[in-house]
Amino acid sequence: MLYKICEENRIGYRRLGKIIVATDDSSIRGIEHLARQGLENGAKDLELIDEEEIQRLEPEVKAVAAVYSPWTGIIDSHGLMDYFYRKARRQSSVDPLILDTEVVSLSKKSSGYLVEMLSGGERLSIEANIVINSAGLYADKIAEMVGIDIDRARYRQHWCKGDYFSLSGKPPVKMLVYPEPPKDGTSLGIHATPDLAGRVRFGPNAYYVKEENYNIESDVEEFYRDVQKYLPRVRRVDLHPDTSGIRAKLQGPGEGFMDYVIRHEEDKGFPGLINLIGIESPGLTAAPAIGVMVREMVEEILK
Ligand SMILES: Cc1cc2nc3c(=O)[nH]c(=O)nc-3n(C[C@H](O)[C@H](O)[C@H](O)COP(=O)(O)OP(=O)(O)OC[C@H]3O[C@@H](n4cnc5c(N)ncnc54)[C@H](O)[C@@H]3O)c2cc1C
């Protein structure tokens, strides 16, 4: 869906392909499992490739086997957001984007909801029959405001930060290169991602935080050590702190993987409220599909 949107609306993208590599024999079973699970889940054309094929595709990469995913790619995420905004703008009589305005209260009324907001020190409110809560890092707080017990519902989000380091010099890879993911399910491991300009970044790592700030807090050594395993020629001096992001995870520290939730909360006593909780990766890639799913829920409510 995403490639089609990019193609039809001139949003920058490149279908570079991806390899998930086993750097030694102990990782082969892990990546074989990934390939099987991916195919079962409908990921197209995944293929197990050997050392020789890896060398042909990515000569700098050191690995004994890999899963090759020809459909993986990169997009201009800002171009995509701009497209979504322009599309919503065309279909709305008012500007659908209200900036610098914080929802501070959400309450259920006899019919519908009262949404109260703070904007430039001023308090505003709107009434709505349908509320879609997609507040990212604060989606659990919004759910709590309306009266949902977020611990019982397992909606409490745990912030898990990821830093990136960029690489100076000649890009060592053409496609995305991932290690076997860590078993704890917190991340996909520090991987190499070329951007649309051809520059390569490594990341994101994963560590839980309590506070929202986007400083790079990781040590270059962690990145160097992990990247070395599959790109031995990368030098420590060529790695530079780049950006960071924070994931809204349902999986807390030391817990097993938990998938995100997209749900109409009628059975909790909140008809017309749709919650999107814990929308971490691949929330961006899946955004058009999530949009269709939420639209179907809205159509069901309006019936
Ligand atoms: C390091 C990192 C790497 C990632 N890599 C990928 C990737 O490769 N592929 C992929 O598909 N996904 C990736 N993701 C995940 C992707 O970024 C998210 O799934 C996606 O951004 C979630 O979108 P969203 O609209 O649900 O939330 P957000 O993008 O967080 O948007 C939520 C919005 O709600 C607003 N908001 C919050 N609280 C309030 C309030 N009280 N009142 C008003 N507004 C409020 C926020 O300001 C924000 O604008 C990555 C995430 C991270 C952190």
Ligand as a Chemical Component Dictionary entry (heavy atoms), coordinates in Angstrom:
data_LIG
# 
_chem_comp.id                   LIG 
_chem_comp.type                 NON-POLYMER 
_chem_comp.pdbx_formal_charge   0 
_chem_comp.three_letter_code    LIG 
# 
loop_
_chem_comp_atom.comp_id 
_chem_comp_atom.atom_id 
_chem_comp_atom.alt_atom_id 
_chem_comp_atom.type_symbol 
_chem_comp_atom.charge 
_chem_comp_atom.model_Cartn_x 
_chem_comp_atom.model_Cartn_y 
_chem_comp_atom.model_Cartn_z 
_chem_comp_atom.pdbx_ordinal 
LIG C1  C1  C 0 13.625 5.091  16.848 1  
LIG C2  C2  C 0 12.379 4.718  16.078 2  
LIG C3  C3  C 0 12.485 4.090  14.846 3  
LIG C4  C4  C 0 11.327 3.721  14.135 4  
LIG N1  N1  N 0 11.469 3.118  12.916 5  
LIG C5  C5  C 0 10.361 2.787  12.227 6  
LIG C6  C6  C 0 10.453 2.161  10.948 7  
LIG O1  O1  O 0 11.535 1.929  10.431 8  
LIG N2  N2  N 0 9.318  1.815  10.308 9  
LIG C7  C7  C 0 8.089  2.046  10.851 10 
LIG O2  O2  O 0 7.087  1.704  10.229 11 
LIG N3  N3  N 0 7.952  2.639  12.050 12 
LIG C8  C8  C 0 9.061  3.015  12.756 13 
LIG N4  N4  N 0 8.937  3.606  13.980 14 
LIG C9  C9  C 0 7.605  3.721  14.566 15 
LIG C10 C10 C 0 6.815  4.907  14.052 16 
LIG O3  O3  O 0 7.587  6.085  14.171 17 
LIG C11 C11 C 0 5.535  5.014  14.891 18 
LIG O4  O4  O 0 4.845  3.779  14.849 19 
LIG C12 C12 C 0 4.608  6.111  14.384 20 
LIG O5  O5  O 0 5.253  7.354  14.353 21 
LIG C13 C13 C 0 3.381  6.201  15.281 22 
LIG O6  O6  O 0 2.530  7.159  14.735 23 
LIG P1  P1  P 0 1.362  7.771  15.595 24 
LIG O7  O7  O 0 0.652  8.705  14.691 25 
LIG O8  O8  O 0 0.587  6.665  16.255 26 
LIG O9  O9  O 0 2.084  8.551  16.788 27 
LIG P2  P2  P 0 3.002  9.851  16.718 28 
LIG O10 O10 O 0 3.717  9.929  15.425 29 
LIG O11 O11 O 0 3.794  9.839  17.980 30 
LIG O12 O12 O 0 1.957  11.029 16.757 31 
LIG C14 C14 C 0 1.216  11.317 17.917 32 
LIG C15 C15 C 0 0.817  12.776 17.882 33 
LIG O13 O13 O 0 -0.064 13.035 18.969 34 
LIG C16 C16 C 0 0.314  14.262 19.561 35 
LIG N5  N5  N 0 -0.134 14.273 20.967 36 
LIG C17 C17 C 0 0.283  13.506 21.994 37 
LIG N6  N6  N 0 -0.364 13.806 23.120 38 
LIG C18 C18 C 0 -1.240 14.794 22.820 39 
LIG C19 C19 C 0 -2.182 15.552 23.549 40 
LIG N7  N7  N 0 -2.407 15.352 24.868 41 
LIG N8  N8  N 0 -2.900 16.511 22.901 42 
LIG C20 C20 C 0 -2.708 16.721 21.577 43 
LIG N9  N9  N 0 -1.830 16.038 20.813 44 
LIG C21 C21 C 0 -1.096 15.089 21.434 45 
LIG C22 C22 C 0 1.827  14.306 19.427 46 
LIG O14 O14 O 0 2.293  15.624 19.538 47 
LIG C23 C23 C 0 2.015  13.716 18.040 48 
LIG O15 O15 O 0 1.940  14.721 17.060 49 
LIG C24 C24 C 0 10.070 3.988  14.699 50 
LIG C25 C25 C 0 9.966  4.636  15.943 51 
LIG C26 C26 C 0 11.113 5.005  16.628 52 
LIG C27 C27 C 0 10.991 5.706  17.944 53 
# 
loop_
_chem_comp_bond.comp_id 
_chem_comp_bond.atom_id_1 
_chem_comp_bond.atom_id_2 
_chem_comp_bond.value_order 
_chem_comp_bond.pdbx_ordinal 
LIG C1  C2  SING 1  
LIG C2  C3  SING 2  
LIG C2  C26 DOUB 3  
LIG C3  C4  DOUB 4  
LIG C4  N1  SING 5  
LIG C4  C24 SING 6  
LIG N1  C5  DOUB 7  
LIG C5  C6  SING 8  
LIG C5  C8  SING 9  
LIG C6  O1  DOUB 10 
LIG C6  N2  SING 11 
LIG N2  C7  SING 12 
LIG C7  O2  DOUB 13 
LIG C7  N3  SING 14 
LIG N3  C8  DOUB 15 
LIG C8  N4  SING 16 
LIG N4  C9  SING 17 
LIG N4  C24 SING 18 
LIG C9  C10 SING 19 
LIG C10 O3  SING 20 
LIG C10 C11 SING 21 
LIG C11 O4  SING 22 
LIG C11 C12 SING 23 
LIG C12 O5  SING 24 
LIG C12 C13 SING 25 
LIG C13 O6  SING 26 
LIG O6  P1  SING 27 
LIG P1  O7  DOUB 28 
LIG P1  O8  SING 29 
LIG P1  O9  SING 30 
LIG O9  P2  SING 31 
LIG P2  O10 DOUB 32 
LIG P2  O11 SING 33 
LIG P2  O12 SING 34 
LIG O12 C14 SING 35 
LIG C14 C15 SING 36 
LIG C15 O13 SING 37 
LIG C15 C23 SING 38 
LIG O13 C16 SING 39 
LIG C16 N5  SING 40 
LIG C16 C22 SING 41 
LIG N5  C17 SING 42 
LIG N5  C21 SING 43 
LIG C17 N6  DOUB 44 
LIG N6  C18 SING 45 
LIG C18 C19 SING 46 
LIG C18 C21 DOUB 47 
LIG C19 N7  SING 48 
LIG C19 N8  DOUB 49 
LIG N8  C20 SING 50 
LIG C20 N9  DOUB 51 
LIG N9  C21 SING 52 
LIG C22 O14 SING 53 
LIG C22 C23 SING 54 
LIG C23 O15 SING 55 
LIG C24 C25 DOUB 56 
LIG C25 C26 SING 57 
LIG C26 C27 SING 58 
# 
